[in-house]
Amino acid sequence: MSQKHAQYNFGPPLPDLRPKEDVLEDAIFYGYDLGFRDADINQNNDLGAISKTTSNGESSRTVMGGGRGGFPPLQPSGIGLQRSVLPRMTGGYYDRPILIQIPRNLEPLPLKLRDNPMNLLYFHHFLNHTAKILVPYDDPSSNPFRTVLPQMATRNDHLLTSHRAKLLRQREPEMRIALWVQDIFPVLRLALGDREQIISNTSLATAIMLASLEIISPTAFGYEIPWQTHLNLARDLMRRRLADLRRTSYSLEEDRVCSFLWSWLAYLDVLGSLGGGTGSDPSRSWVLEYTMYNNADDQYEIDCIMGFTTKCVQLLAQVSELARHCDMQRIRSDGQARPEWIPDTDCVRRAQHLERELMESMTQPSHPCRHVQNVEARDRQEMVLMNEAFHWAGLVHIHRRVFGKSSGHADVQGPVQRIFSCTEYVRAGGTAETGFLFPMFTAGCNTLDEDQRSRILERFRSVEGNGMTQVHKARRLMERVWMTGQPWEPLLCTEFIG
């Protein structure tokens, strides 16, 4: 590594702080989730999905270990599991019985949850696991995926999810999901087709959830609808929703919900567009609309959904459009970059402006969302470093995809090494590590150092333990970049990098 790259200093090593334990003081206990397979409707014992004890009570019932361990090891022939012992995998989600507690403020639960323990188990799994890994910092009292979205879900059947199946390393229960979503598409088509109808936050949340589910668990509906299609629908609904907010009165609660949905969609849309597409794809100008309309928000506040500031997402949206425009000219139909290609004057001007803006944005003091309380020093520093890493990733995309510089160029390697420096201080296995996926992928594809490739690969395998399919796909794509020597953009198919 050159002296230029080695001089970056991020301070002394951080203390090894233990994560806080979640304590639900005001919740209703329903039983235990022992990790049983969901054999799908008509084959699964839905009424027995939740156990009243911490042991499975039968040796023939298949129990699966979650997390990084995958399946439990097979027992030699003739040696079965004791009836009172649950098979466990060290470090996995199901390494112990999961206590099913539902906060009282979500009661009364809808009939679909009260009458079917399997549905209730899925709902709890979202609260207890999925919601935590969807944000870079999980605060039980302020994580919108654990507060805002469940409140909406208990009032609307469309917002249930099936992420648990992926954690169990099994196929999604297609018939169950089909039954859940059978009414969703007609409702969304009606909402989009009626120009006079006020777009509800529920319709918008449902569209965003569909895109998220397709990213996390492709073909979960039993047939393949690209996540980009769901994202296009959500983007159209968001534009309508923002227009409605400008011309109608709204409550503080509606504004809080819309702010959460804006952050969720902005993250998916901007990272999805940075990952590929064409220059003719829909504009991300809507990302600017809500922040301009709701100008009370601090643009240098680190958004707890995205993991970086509002200013950063605005800049990344512009970087993505410029990069995709240049990709169309820079990359040949065979996937190889044109060595003679140089950007035109307008692209250079826009890129230089964005480069200055990204550097300026990084110099501004950033701080966590105001509603996130009692952030420990280690968590706060991880949030600040994640915000910085996304800025550096934006600079890598400018120099690689707009200016057309090689991975070995100093202007590319400088930001790449800064991303690695940020990553070094992020705890393995924590929620912040999942949020680092896009900067890690960007740095991993452009580093030329074998040791750094090994370290980033280890990080990816750690995040894969969360059970989200897009992480596995991103890792495989990064490995293809290393094997072929090609840029990652033309190799990308349906991967979502984030």
Residue, then its C-alpha position, 0 to 999 in steps of 0.5 A: m500500500s502506498q504512503k498516500h493510502a497508509q496515512y489515513n487515521f481513524g483513531p485508537p481501537l474502539p472498546d468491546l462493548r456488549p450489545k444491549e439485551d432487548v427487554l419487553e416489559d409490557a408484552i404478552f407471552y404466546g409461547y416458544d418458536l422452536g424453529f420447526r419447518d413450515a411444510d406449507i398450507n394443507q401439510n403443515n400443523d399450523l396449530g402446533a407451530i408455537s410450543k408452550t414449552t422449551s422442548n419439542g416433545e417429539s423426536s420425529r419432528t424436524v427442527m432446523g438450526g438457523g444463522r450461519g450454521g445452517f442445518p444441524p449435523l446428521q446423527p449416525s444411524g440408530i442414534g436419535l435426538q433425545r425427546s427433551v432436547l432441542p437441536r441447536m447451532t452455535g451462533g445461530y438464531y435458533d441456537r436456543p428456543i425463541l421467546i414469542q412476546i408481542p408488545r401490548n401496544l400492537e394488541p388486539l391482533p387481527l384474526k389472521l394472527r390470533d386464529n393461526p399460530m403459524n401466522l403469528l410466528y411469522f409476525h413475531h419473527f419479523l419483529n424479533h429478527t428481520a426488523k433488526i437487520l433491516v437497519p444499521y442500528d437497532d433501537p427497540s423503541s425507535n426502529p420503525f420496522r419494529t414500531v411503525l410498520p407492525q402498527m400498520a400491519t396489524r391493521n392491514d393483512h397485506l403487510l405480513t412477511s415470510h423472511r423466516a423461511k430463508l433463515l431456516r434454509q428452506r423454500e418459502p411456503e409458496m401457497r401460504i404466501a400466495l394466499w396472503v398476497q392474493d388481494i394485494f395486486p388488485v388493490l395497488r392497481l386500483a390505487l395507481g389507476d384512479r388519479e383522484q384517489i388519495i394514496s394511503n400510507t398502507s398502499l405505499a408500504t405494501a408496494i415497498m414491502l413487495a420490492s423488499l421481499e423480492i430482493i430478500s427472497p426472490t420468487a417468494f410469490g411462486y413466480e418471478i416478478p423482478w424487484q425492479t418492477h415492484l420498485n417502479l410501482a412503489r416509486d409511482l405511488m410515492r410521487r402520488r403520495l408526496a403530491d397528496l401531502r402537498r395539497t391535503s392536511y395531514s397529522l403528525e402521525e401521517d408525516r412520521v409514517c411517510s418519513f419512514l416510508w420515504s427513507w425505506l424507498a429512497y434506500l432501495d431505489v438509490l442503491g438499486s439504481l447504483g447497482g445497474g440499469t440504463g440511462s433511460d431508467p426513471s429519474r430519482s428526482w423524487v428523492l429530492e422532493y420530500t426533503m425540499y417539502n419537509n425542510a425541517d429535517d436536518q440534512y446531516e442527520i444520519d437516517c436510521i433506516m438508510g445508515f447515512t445522511t439525507k444529503c448523502v442519499q441526494l448525492l448518491a441519487q445523482v451519482s447513480e444517474l450520471a454513472r448509468h448514463c456513462d455506462m451505456q457509452r463506456i461498456r461494449s455489448d460484450g461487457q468489456a470497457r472501451p479503452e478509448w472512451i472518455p466522458d464528454t465535457d458536461c459529464v466531467r463538469r457534473a462529476q467534478h461538482l458531485e465529487r466536491e459535494l461529497m467531500e464537503s458533505m463528509t466534512q460536516p458533523s453528522h449525528p444520529c436521528r433525533h428519535v434514537q435515544n441512548v446511543e452507546a459510543r461504539d454504536r455512534q462511531e459505527m453509524v458515523l463510519m457507515n455514513e463516511a463509507f457510503h460517501w467514499a463509495g460514491l466517489v469510487h463510482i464517480h472515478r470508475r464509471v464516470f471518469g473511466k479510471s481503472s481500479g488501480h488508479a490512485d483516485v480509485q484506490g484512495p476511497v477504496q482504502r478509506i472504506f476498508s479503514c471504516t470497515e475495520y472498526v465495525r463489529a462482525g455479526g452486528t447490525a451495522e455490518t449488514g448496512f455496510l454491504f454496498p460500500m464493502f461490495t464497492a471496495g471488494c470489487n476494486t481492491l487488488d490486494e488478495d489479503q483485503r479480498s479475503r477479509i471482505l469475503e469473510r465479512f460477506r459470509s458473516v452477513e449471509g448468516n442473516g438469511m437474505t438472498q441478495v447478500h449471497k448473490a452480491r458475494r457471488l458477483m464480487e467473486r466473478v469480478w475477481m475471476t474474470g477481471q471484468p467490471w461488475e456492472p455488465l456482469l450484474c443481472t438481478e442482484f441488489i447490492g445493499 
